[in-house]
Amino acid sequence: MSVILQIETATTVCSVALAKDGETIAVKQLNERNIHAEVITLYINELIVNNGLKFDDVDAIAVSSGPGSYTGLRIGVSTAKGLCFALDKPLISIETLEAMAHGIMAEDNIDSDTLFCPMIDARRMEVYTALFDAGGNMVKPTSAEIIDEHSFTEHLQTKKILFFGDGAEKCQALLSKSSNARFNTEFINSAKHLTKKAAEKYLTQQFEDVAYFEPFYLKDFLVTQKKN
């Protein structure tokens, strides 16, 4: 039996979940910008206590590793690493876009010919994105892309694509010209989406080096200064 504490902070959602033997048993989350540092430890403690567990009962910590919000990822990974050090538990990382793909597949009844395109909002018309088939295999690798009317043309010519995530809505006007484009703008990231891959990695002991693990930022963090 395995109990995994899961943390997702790559977007505006601060989400934590508990999973037992590959099944999500509890979730606590809030979709509000810049709230992560304030609530994440409170949510974790609440989940542990409300489910009749002690921190020592947790077998591993899983974290959404990015890409996504620089600050959100830093808070989530720092919290996960701190718990791993304090409890002497292994760390599991799940790429955020992969977790999103597994999440939408579990929640949406879509035919097997559809490709899945998670999108995380970056700046302006840029998104962090990738493409997955119905088996969860990556068809197009993770990248930061500036979306225009020609984006994904090659795949949209032959396949339906479901665009989802907090970056999908701003791209809808450009991409909806294709009859094969589908959109789910209600999807939100959740720690429960880590459950499937976290369980697989726990069983095969695919753990990270806690001391050296860093989030997958994909792009350098840019510091902007106010103009006088």
LOMI-367583 format. One line per field, with one value per atom (N, C-alpha, C): atom name; residue in three letters; z, y, x; residue number from 1. Coordinates in steps of 0.1 Angstrom, whole numbers. Example, Ala and Ser with C-alpha at 12.3 -4.5 7.8 and 13.67 -1.06 7.14 Angstrom:
atome = (N_CA_C_N_CA_C)
residu = (ALA_ALA_ALA_SER_SER_SER)
zz = (78_78_78_71_71_79)
yy = (-57_-45_-33_-22_-11_0)
xx = (132_123_132_128_137_129)
num = (1_1_1_2_2_2)
//
This chain:
atome = (N_CA_C_N_CA_C_N_CA_C_N_CA_C_N_CA_C_N_CA_C_N_CA_C_N_CA_C_N_CA_C_N_CA_C_N_CA_C_N_CA_C_N_CA_C_N_CA_C_N_CA_C_N_CA_C_N_CA_C_N_CA_C_N_CA_C_N_CA_C_N_CA_C_N_CA_C_N_CA_C_N_CA_C_N_CA_C_N_CA_C_N_CA_C_N_CA_C_N_CA_C_N_CA_C_N_CA_C_N_CA_C_N_CA_C_N_CA_C_N_CA_C_N_CA_C_N_CA_C_N_CA_C_N_CA_C_N_CA_C_N_CA_C_N_CA_C_N_CA_C_N_CA_C_N_CA_C_N_CA_C_N_CA_C_N_CA_C_N_CA_C_N_CA_C_N_CA_C_N_CA_C_N_CA_C_N_CA_C_N_CA_C_N_CA_C_N_CA_C_N_CA_C_N_CA_C_N_CA_C_N_CA_C_N_CA_C_N_CA_C_N_CA_C_N_CA_C_N_CA_C_N_CA_C_N_CA_C_N_CA_C_N_CA_C_N_CA_C_N_CA_C_N_CA_C_N_CA_C_N_CA_C_N_CA_C_N_CA_C_N_CA_C_N_CA_C_N_CA_C_N_CA_C_N_CA_C_N_CA_C_N_CA_C_N_CA_C_N_CA_C_N_CA_C_N_CA_C_N_CA_C_N_CA_C_N_CA_C_N_CA_C_N_CA_C_N_CA_C_N_CA_C_N_CA_C_N_CA_C_N_CA_C_N_CA_C_N_CA_C_N_CA_C_N_CA_C_N_CA_C_N_CA_C_N_CA_C_N_CA_C_N_CA_C_N_CA_C_N_CA_C_N_CA_C_N_CA_C_N_CA_C_N_CA_C_N_CA_C_N_CA_C_N_CA_C_N_CA_C_N_CA_C_N_CA_C_N_CA_C_N_CA_C_N_CA_C_N_CA_C_N_CA_C_N_CA_C_N_CA_C_N_CA_C_N_CA_C_N_CA_C_N_CA_C_N_CA_C_N_CA_C_N_CA_C_N_CA_C_N_CA_C_N_CA_C_N_CA_C_N_CA_C_N_CA_C_N_CA_C_N_CA_C_N_CA_C_N_CA_C_N_CA_C_N_CA_C_N_CA_C_N_CA_C_N_CA_C_N_CA_C_N_CA_C_N_CA_C_N_CA_C_N_CA_C_N_CA_C_N_CA_C_N_CA_C_N_CA_C_N_CA_C_N_CA_C_N_CA_C_N_CA_C_N_CA_C_N_CA_C_N_CA_C_N_CA_C_N_CA_C_N_CA_C_N_CA_C_N_CA_C_N_CA_C_N_CA_C_N_CA_C_N_CA_C_N_CA_C_N_CA_C_N_CA_C_N_CA_C_N_CA_C_N_CA_C_N_CA_C_N_CA_C_N_CA_C_N_CA_C_N_CA_C_N_CA_C_N_CA_C_N_CA_C_N_CA_C_N_CA_C_N_CA_C_N_CA_C_N_CA_C_N_CA_C_N_CA_C_N_CA_C_N_CA_C_N_CA_C_N_CA_C_N_CA_C_N_CA_C_N_CA_C_N_CA_C_N_CA_C_N_CA_C_N_CA_C_N_CA_C_N_CA_C_N_CA_C_N_CA_C_N_CA_C_N_CA_C_N_CA_C_N_CA_C_N_CA_C_N_CA_C_N_CA_C_N_CA_C_N_CA_C_N_CA_C_N_CA_C_N_CA_C_N_CA_C_N_CA_C_N_CA_C_N_CA_C_N_CA_C_N_CA_C_N_CA_C)
residu = (MET_MET_MET_SER_SER_SER_VAL_VAL_VAL_ILE_ILE_ILE_LEU_LEU_LEU_GLN_GLN_GLN_ILE_ILE_ILE_GLU_GLU_GLU_THR_THR_THR_ALA_ALA_ALA_THR_THR_THR_THR_THR_THR_VAL_VAL_VAL_CYS_CYS_CYS_SER_SER_SER_VAL_VAL_VAL_ALA_ALA_ALA_LEU_LEU_LEU_ALA_ALA_ALA_LYS_LYS_LYS_ASP_ASP_ASP_GLY_GLY_GLY_GLU_GLU_GLU_THR_THR_THR_ILE_ILE_ILE_ALA_ALA_ALA_VAL_VAL_VAL_LYS_LYS_LYS_GLN_GLN_GLN_LEU_LEU_LEU_ASN_ASN_ASN_GLU_GLU_GLU_ARG_ARG_ARG_ASN_ASN_ASN_ILE_ILE_ILE_HIS_HIS_HIS_ALA_ALA_ALA_GLU_GLU_GLU_VAL_VAL_VAL_ILE_ILE_ILE_THR_THR_THR_LEU_LEU_LEU_TYR_TYR_TYR_ILE_ILE_ILE_ASN_ASN_ASN_GLU_GLU_GLU_LEU_LEU_LEU_ILE_ILE_ILE_VAL_VAL_VAL_ASN_ASN_ASN_ASN_ASN_ASN_GLY_GLY_GLY_LEU_LEU_LEU_LYS_LYS_LYS_PHE_PHE_PHE_ASP_ASP_ASP_ASP_ASP_ASP_VAL_VAL_VAL_ASP_ASP_ASP_ALA_ALA_ALA_ILE_ILE_ILE_ALA_ALA_ALA_VAL_VAL_VAL_SER_SER_SER_SER_SER_SER_GLY_GLY_GLY_PRO_PRO_PRO_GLY_GLY_GLY_SER_SER_SER_TYR_TYR_TYR_THR_THR_THR_GLY_GLY_GLY_LEU_LEU_LEU_ARG_ARG_ARG_ILE_ILE_ILE_GLY_GLY_GLY_VAL_VAL_VAL_SER_SER_SER_THR_THR_THR_ALA_ALA_ALA_LYS_LYS_LYS_GLY_GLY_GLY_LEU_LEU_LEU_CYS_CYS_CYS_PHE_PHE_PHE_ALA_ALA_ALA_LEU_LEU_LEU_ASP_ASP_ASP_LYS_LYS_LYS_PRO_PRO_PRO_LEU_LEU_LEU_ILE_ILE_ILE_SER_SER_SER_ILE_ILE_ILE_GLU_GLU_GLU_THR_THR_THR_LEU_LEU_LEU_GLU_GLU_GLU_ALA_ALA_ALA_MET_MET_MET_ALA_ALA_ALA_HIS_HIS_HIS_GLY_GLY_GLY_ILE_ILE_ILE_MET_MET_MET_ALA_ALA_ALA_GLU_GLU_GLU_ASP_ASP_ASP_ASN_ASN_ASN_ILE_ILE_ILE_ASP_ASP_ASP_SER_SER_SER_ASP_ASP_ASP_THR_THR_THR_LEU_LEU_LEU_PHE_PHE_PHE_CYS_CYS_CYS_PRO_PRO_PRO_MET_MET_MET_ILE_ILE_ILE_ASP_ASP_ASP_ALA_ALA_ALA_ARG_ARG_ARG_ARG_ARG_ARG_MET_MET_MET_GLU_GLU_GLU_VAL_VAL_VAL_TYR_TYR_TYR_THR_THR_THR_ALA_ALA_ALA_LEU_LEU_LEU_PHE_PHE_PHE_ASP_ASP_ASP_ALA_ALA_ALA_GLY_GLY_GLY_GLY_GLY_GLY_ASN_ASN_ASN_MET_MET_MET_VAL_VAL_VAL_LYS_LYS_LYS_PRO_PRO_PRO_THR_THR_THR_SER_SER_SER_ALA_ALA_ALA_GLU_GLU_GLU_ILE_ILE_ILE_ILE_ILE_ILE_ASP_ASP_ASP_GLU_GLU_GLU_HIS_HIS_HIS_SER_SER_SER_PHE_PHE_PHE_THR_THR_THR_GLU_GLU_GLU_HIS_HIS_HIS_LEU_LEU_LEU_GLN_GLN_GLN_THR_THR_THR_LYS_LYS_LYS_LYS_LYS_LYS_ILE_ILE_ILE_LEU_LEU_LEU_PHE_PHE_PHE_PHE_PHE_PHE_GLY_GLY_GLY_ASP_ASP_ASP_GLY_GLY_GLY_ALA_ALA_ALA_GLU_GLU_GLU_LYS_LYS_LYS_CYS_CYS_CYS_GLN_GLN_GLN_ALA_ALA_ALA_LEU_LEU_LEU_LEU_LEU_LEU_SER_SER_SER_LYS_LYS_LYS_SER_SER_SER_SER_SER_SER_ASN_ASN_ASN_ALA_ALA_ALA_ARG_ARG_ARG_PHE_PHE_PHE_ASN_ASN_ASN_THR_THR_THR_GLU_GLU_GLU_PHE_PHE_PHE_ILE_ILE_ILE_ASN_ASN_ASN_SER_SER_SER_ALA_ALA_ALA_LYS_LYS_LYS_HIS_HIS_HIS_LEU_LEU_LEU_THR_THR_THR_LYS_LYS_LYS_LYS_LYS_LYS_ALA_ALA_ALA_ALA_ALA_ALA_GLU_GLU_GLU_LYS_LYS_LYS_TYR_TYR_TYR_LEU_LEU_LEU_THR_THR_THR_GLN_GLN_GLN_GLN_GLN_GLN_PHE_PHE_PHE_GLU_GLU_GLU_ASP_ASP_ASP_VAL_VAL_VAL_ALA_ALA_ALA_TYR_TYR_TYR_PHE_PHE_PHE_GLU_GLU_GLU_PRO_PRO_PRO_PHE_PHE_PHE_TYR_TYR_TYR_LEU_LEU_LEU_LYS_LYS_LYS_ASP_ASP_ASP_PHE_PHE_PHE_LEU_LEU_LEU_VAL_VAL_VAL_THR_THR_THR_GLN_GLN_GLN_LYS_LYS_LYS_LYS_LYS_LYS_ASN_ASN_ASN)
zz = (0_0_0_-8_-9_-7_1_3_-2_-12_-18_-17_-12_-11_-23_-30_-43_-43_-50_-49_-64_-66_-80_-78_-82_-81_-93_-105_-117_-123_-119_-125_-114_-116_-106_-95_-98_-88_-78_-66_-55_-51_-54_-52_-45_-36_-29_-29_-30_-30_-23_-18_-12_-21_-24_-32_-25_-25_-19_-29_-31_-41_-55_-59_-73_-74_-63_-63_-55_-60_-53_-42_-29_-18_-13_-16_-10_-18_-20_-27_-20_-20_-14_-24_-29_-39_-39_-45_-46_-59_-67_-80_-78_-73_-70_-71_-79_-82_-69_-68_-57_-43_-43_-30_-24_-33_-30_-17_-15_-3_10_9_20_25_15_19_18_11_7_19_29_41_49_50_57_50_37_29_32_31_33_47_57_71_73_66_67_61_49_43_51_57_65_78_85_97_94_84_81_75_71_66_76_88_99_98_91_89_97_98_103_92_93_82_79_90_88_80_78_70_55_52_37_33_21_16_6_0_-10_-12_-17_-21_-36_-43_-57_-60_-70_-73_-88_-92_-106_-108_-118_-120_-130_-137_-147_-161_-171_-170_-164_-161_-156_-149_-140_-132_-125_-126_-120_-104_-99_-85_-80_-87_-83_-82_-92_-92_-81_-79_-68_-55_-52_-40_-38_-49_-48_-46_-54_-53_-40_-35_-22_-11_-12_-1_-2_-14_-16_-11_-14_-10_5_11_25_33_28_34_32_20_18_28_30_39_53_57_71_75_65_67_62_55_49_40_30_21_7_-3_-17_-24_-34_-42_-56_-61_-74_-81_-94_-102_-114_-117_-129_-137_-150_-158_-159_-157_-156_-168_-180_-192_-193_-189_-190_-180_-168_-158_-163_-169_-175_-185_-194_-204_-198_-187_-180_-174_-169_-162_-171_-183_-193_-198_-200_-205_-195_-182_-172_-171_-174_-172_-184_-196_-208_-217_-221_-230_-244_-249_-263_-270_-284_-292_-292_-295_-295_-306_-316_-326_-323_-312_-308_-302_-305_-298_-287_-277_-265_-264_-263_-263_-251_-240_-228_-231_-225_-227_-214_-210_-198_-203_-198_-202_-198_-208_-205_-207_-216_-217_-231_-232_-244_-251_-264_-271_-270_-260_-258_-248_-250_-241_-240_-229_-227_-232_-241_-247_-251_-254_-260_-266_-273_-279_-274_-270_-266_-273_-276_-282_-271_-274_-265_-255_-259_-250_-240_-241_-232_-237_-249_-255_-261_-259_-264_-279_-286_-301_-305_-297_-300_-286_-286_-273_-266_-254_-246_-252_-253_-258_-254_-256_-254_-268_-271_-285_-285_-294_-297_-307_-303_-312_-322_-334_-345_-353_-364_-371_-378_-379_-386_-376_-363_-353_-354_-353_-353_-366_-376_-389_-394_-393_-398_-391_-378_-371_-373_-374_-375_-389_-399_-412_-412_-402_-402_-389_-378_-365_-358_-350_-341_-329_-325_-313_-303_-290_-279_-272_-273_-266_-252_-242_-228_-219_-208_-199_-198_-189_-188_-199_-209_-220_-233_-232_-244_-248_-238_-241_-250_-247_-254_-269_-271_-284_-293_-287_-293_-306_-306_-318_-330_-328_-338_-343_-334_-338_-342_-338_-341_-355_-364_-378_-384_-378_-382_-376_-385_-380_-371_-370_-362_-348_-346_-333_-323_-311_-300_-288_-279_-268_-255_-244_-231_-222_-220_-213_-198_-194_-180_-172_-179_-172_-163_-151_-142_-137_-135_-130_-116_-113_-100_-96_-84_-79_-81_-82_-85_-99_-108_-121_-121_-109_-108_-104_-100_-93_-101_-114_-122_-124_-128_-131_-118_-107_-94_-89_-91_-86_-95_-108_-116_-112_-110_-107_-93_-84_-70_-71_-79_-81_-87_-96_-103_-97_-86_-78_-87_-94_-102_-94_-85_-76_-80_-75_-78_-67_-71_-61_-54_-41_-35_-34_-31_-29_-42_-54_-66_-75_-72_-81_-82_-94_-97_-106_-105_-114_-129_-137_-152_-156_-155_-158_-173_-182_-196_-201_-195_-199_-186_-189_-178_-172_-159_-153_-156_-161_-165_-154_-149_-140_-147_-145_-152_-142_-147_-138_-143_-133_-136_-143_-152_-159_-151_-151_-143_-151)
yy = (-12_0_12_22_35_47_56_69_80_87_98_111_121_135_142_148_154_169_176_191_197_206_212_227_235_249_256_250_255_266_268_279_287_293_301_292_279_270_265_266_260_247_235_223_212_206_194_182_170_159_147_138_125_114_105_93_81_70_58_47_39_28_33_45_49_55_57_63_76_87_99_98_101_100_114_124_138_148_160_171_184_193_207_216_226_235_248_258_272_278_283_289_304_309_324_328_338_342_346_343_347_342_331_326_314_309_296_296_306_307_308_314_316_304_295_284_270_269_255_246_251_243_240_250_248_237_237_227_213_212_199_194_202_198_194_201_198_185_182_169_157_159_148_146_156_155_150_156_152_138_132_118_108_113_104_98_106_102_110_105_113_115_125_127_115_108_96_85_86_76_78_90_93_86_79_72_79_90_98_111_121_134_135_138_140_155_161_175_177_186_191_199_195_201_212_215_225_220_229_244_250_263_271_283_288_300_299_308_307_307_316_317_305_301_290_277_274_262_263_274_275_272_277_274_260_254_240_230_232_224_226_238_240_234_234_228_212_207_192_188_195_192_193_203_205_193_189_177_164_163_151_150_162_162_160_166_165_151_145_132_120_123_113_104_111_104_107_99_101_112_118_128_123_125_121_134_136_147_143_151_148_161_160_172_177_190_196_193_194_192_178_169_154_152_157_156_161_173_179_169_163_154_142_137_125_130_142_147_149_155_157_144_134_121_114_116_110_117_130_138_139_138_141_129_126_114_118_115_119_107_107_95_94_82_78_85_91_97_112_117_131_132_143_147_157_157_165_176_188_199_208_205_213_226_237_250_258_262_270_285_294_308_313_319_325_340_347_361_364_374_378_366_363_351_339_339_327_318_305_294_284_276_264_253_244_235_222_212_200_193_182_174_159_153_139_132_119_111_105_97_92_82_77_67_74_88_95_97_93_94_108_114_127_127_134_135_147_158_170_175_176_179_192_193_205_217_228_240_253_264_277_282_285_289_301_310_321_316_317_311_321_316_324_315_320_312_300_299_288_277_280_270_257_246_232_229_236_234_219_215_201_191_192_182_184_196_199_195_193_188_174_166_152_147_155_151_161_157_166_169_181_185_192_187_194_203_216_226_229_229_231_236_241_247_262_269_284_292_286_293_291_282_279_290_296_306_317_322_334_330_317_312_308_307_302_309_322_329_326_324_321_307_297_283_277_284_278_279_285_285_271_262_248_241_233_225_213_210_200_205_218_223_223_218_217_224_230_237_234_233_231_242_253_265_264_253_252_244_237_228_236_231_238_227_231_222_217_204_199_189_188_178_163_162_148_143_152_148_141_142_136_121_117_104_92_91_80_79_89_89_87_94_93_78_71_57_49_51_43_46_58_61_56_56_50_35_28_14_10_19_16_24_30_38_48_55_66_79_80_91_102_114_125_126_132_136_148_147_158_170_168_179_188_181_188_191_186_187_202_206_220_219_229_229_230_226_227_240_251_264_266_260_261_274_285_298_304_313_321_330_333_342_356_365_378_388_396_407_419_425_438_449_461_473_483_489_499_511_517_529_541_550_563_572)
xx = (8_0_9_5_13_3_8_1_10_6_14_7_14_10_14_4_7_4_13_13_13_4_3_2_12_12_18_17_23_15_3_-6_-12_-23_-29_-36_-37_-43_-33_-36_-29_-36_-31_-38_-29_-35_-28_-38_-33_-41_-34_-42_-37_-42_-33_-37_-32_-40_-37_-38_-27_-27_-32_-28_-32_-46_-52_-66_-66_-71_-72_-82_-79_-88_-92_-85_-88_-81_-88_-82_-86_-77_-79_-73_-80_-74_-82_-75_-81_-75_-83_-79_-79_-68_-66_-52_-49_-36_-28_-16_-6_-11_-18_-22_-14_-5_2_9_18_26_18_6_-2_-10_-14_-23_-17_-6_-2_1_8_11_-2_-11_-24_-32_-32_-40_-34_-21_-14_-17_-16_-19_-34_-43_-57_-60_-54_-56_-51_-40_-34_-43_-47_-55_-69_-75_-89_-91_-80_-80_-75_-73_-69_-55_-46_-33_-23_-11_1_10_19_28_37_40_49_42_28_21_23_27_30_42_41_52_61_55_63_56_63_58_59_48_49_46_53_51_50_42_41_53_62_75_76_66_67_66_65_66_54_56_45_50_42_45_58_68_81_79_71_69_61_50_42_51_59_67_77_83_93_87_75_68_65_59_55_67_77_89_96_98_104_97_83_75_77_77_78_92_102_116_117_111_112_106_94_88_96_102_110_122_129_140_135_124_119_114_108_102_110_121_129_121_114_106_111_109_113_105_111_104_102_89_85_81_86_82_74_64_56_55_59_58_44_42_29_20_25_17_12_21_17_6_7_-3_-16_-16_-28_-35_-26_-32_-39_-33_-39_-52_-52_-64_-75_-73_-84_-89_-80_-84_-94_-91_-100_-113_-114_-126_-134_-129_-136_-137_-149_-152_-150_-138_-134_-129_-131_-128_-112_-108_-94_-85_-92_-84_-80_-85_-83_-69_-62_-50_-53_-45_-47_-36_-40_-30_-32_-25_-26_-18_-24_-18_-17_-5_-4_0_-8_-6_8_15_28_25_32_30_24_16_9_3_7_2_10_19_28_22_24_19_30_30_37_28_33_24_31_23_28_16_18_7_8_-3_-4_-14_-12_-23_-31_-41_-51_-45_-33_-26_-17_-16_-8_6_9_22_24_36_39_41_33_34_43_41_49_55_68_75_71_73_71_79_72_79_71_78_71_68_56_52_44_46_38_27_15_4_-1_-2_-8_-18_-23_-33_-27_-14_-8_-3_-5_0_-8_-1_-7_-14_-11_-18_-15_-3_1_-8_-10_-18_-33_-37_-51_-57_-48_-53_-58_-53_-56_-63_-61_-66_-74_-84_-90_-80_-80_-72_-80_-79_-86_-76_-79_-70_-76_-68_-74_-63_-67_-58_-60_-53_-55_-49_-42_-37_-46_-56_-64_-74_-79_-90_-85_-73_-68_-63_-62_-58_-70_-82_-93_-97_-97_-101_-91_-79_-69_-70_-73_-72_-86_-96_-110_-114_-105_-108_-108_-101_-101_-113_-119_-131_-126_-113_-108_-104_-105_-101_-113_-110_-120_-114_-122_-117_-124_-117_-122_-116_-123_-118_-121_-128_-132_-122_-112_-103_-94_-91_-82_-72_-60_-50_-53_-50_-53_-43_-40_-30_-35_-48_-54_-49_-45_-41_-27_-20_-7_-8_-20_-22_-16_-20_-17_-2_5_19_27_22_29_29_18_17_26_27_36_51_54_68_72_62_65_68_60_62_75_80_92_104_101_111_119_111_117_116_126_127_137_135_144_155_166_176_171_166_160_169_182_191_193_192_196_184_172_161_157_154_149_137_128_116_120_112_114_107_116_110_108_116_115_121_118_123_129_139_145_135_136_127_132_122_125_121_130_126_124_112_109_109_113_113_103_97_87_93_86_91_88_97_95_85)
num = (1_1_1_2_2_2_3_3_3_4_4_4_5_5_5_6_6_6_7_7_7_8_8_8_9_9_9_10_10_10_11_11_11_12_12_12_13_13_13_14_14_14_15_15_15_16_16_16_17_17_17_18_18_18_19_19_19_20_20_20_21_21_21_22_22_22_23_23_23_24_24_24_25_25_25_26_26_26_27_27_27_28_28_28_29_29_29_30_30_30_31_31_31_32_32_32_33_33_33_34_34_34_35_35_35_36_36_36_37_37_37_38_38_38_39_39_39_40_40_40_41_41_41_42_42_42_43_43_43_44_44_44_45_45_45_46_46_46_47_47_47_48_48_48_49_49_49_50_50_50_51_51_51_52_52_52_53_53_53_54_54_54_55_55_55_56_56_56_57_57_57_58_58_58_59_59_59_60_60_60_61_61_61_62_62_62_63_63_63_64_64_64_65_65_65_66_66_66_67_67_67_68_68_68_69_69_69_70_70_70_71_71_71_72_72_72_73_73_73_74_74_74_75_75_75_76_76_76_77_77_77_78_78_78_79_79_79_80_80_80_81_81_81_82_82_82_83_83_83_84_84_84_85_85_85_86_86_86_87_87_87_88_88_88_89_89_89_90_90_90_91_91_91_92_92_92_93_93_93_94_94_94_95_95_95_96_96_96_97_97_97_98_98_98_99_99_99_100_100_100_101_101_101_102_102_102_103_103_103_104_104_104_105_105_105_106_106_106_107_107_107_108_108_108_109_109_109_110_110_110_111_111_111_112_112_112_113_113_113_114_114_114_115_115_115_116_116_116_117_117_117_118_118_118_119_119_119_120_120_120_121_121_121_122_122_122_123_123_123_124_124_124_125_125_125_126_126_126_127_127_127_128_128_128_129_129_129_130_130_130_131_131_131_132_132_132_133_133_133_134_134_134_135_135_135_136_136_136_137_137_137_138_138_138_139_139_139_140_140_140_141_141_141_142_142_142_143_143_143_144_144_144_145_145_145_146_146_146_147_147_147_148_148_148_149_149_149_150_150_150_151_151_151_152_152_152_153_153_153_154_154_154_155_155_155_156_156_156_157_157_157_158_158_158_159_159_159_160_160_160_161_161_161_162_162_162_163_163_163_164_164_164_165_165_165_166_166_166_167_167_167_168_168_168_169_169_169_170_170_170_171_171_171_172_172_172_173_173_173_174_174_174_175_175_175_176_176_176_177_177_177_178_178_178_179_179_179_180_180_180_181_181_181_182_182_182_183_183_183_184_184_184_185_185_185_186_186_186_187_187_187_188_188_188_189_189_189_190_190_190_191_191_191_192_192_192_193_193_193_194_194_194_195_195_195_196_196_196_197_197_197_198_198_198_199_199_199_200_200_200_201_201_201_202_202_202_203_203_203_204_204_204_205_205_205_206_206_206_207_207_207_208_208_208_209_209_209_210_210_210_211_211_211_212_212_212_213_213_213_214_214_214_215_215_215_216_216_216_217_217_217_218_218_218_219_219_219_220_220_220_221_221_221_222_222_222_223_223_223_224_224_224_225_225_225_226_226_226_227_227_227_228_228_228)
//
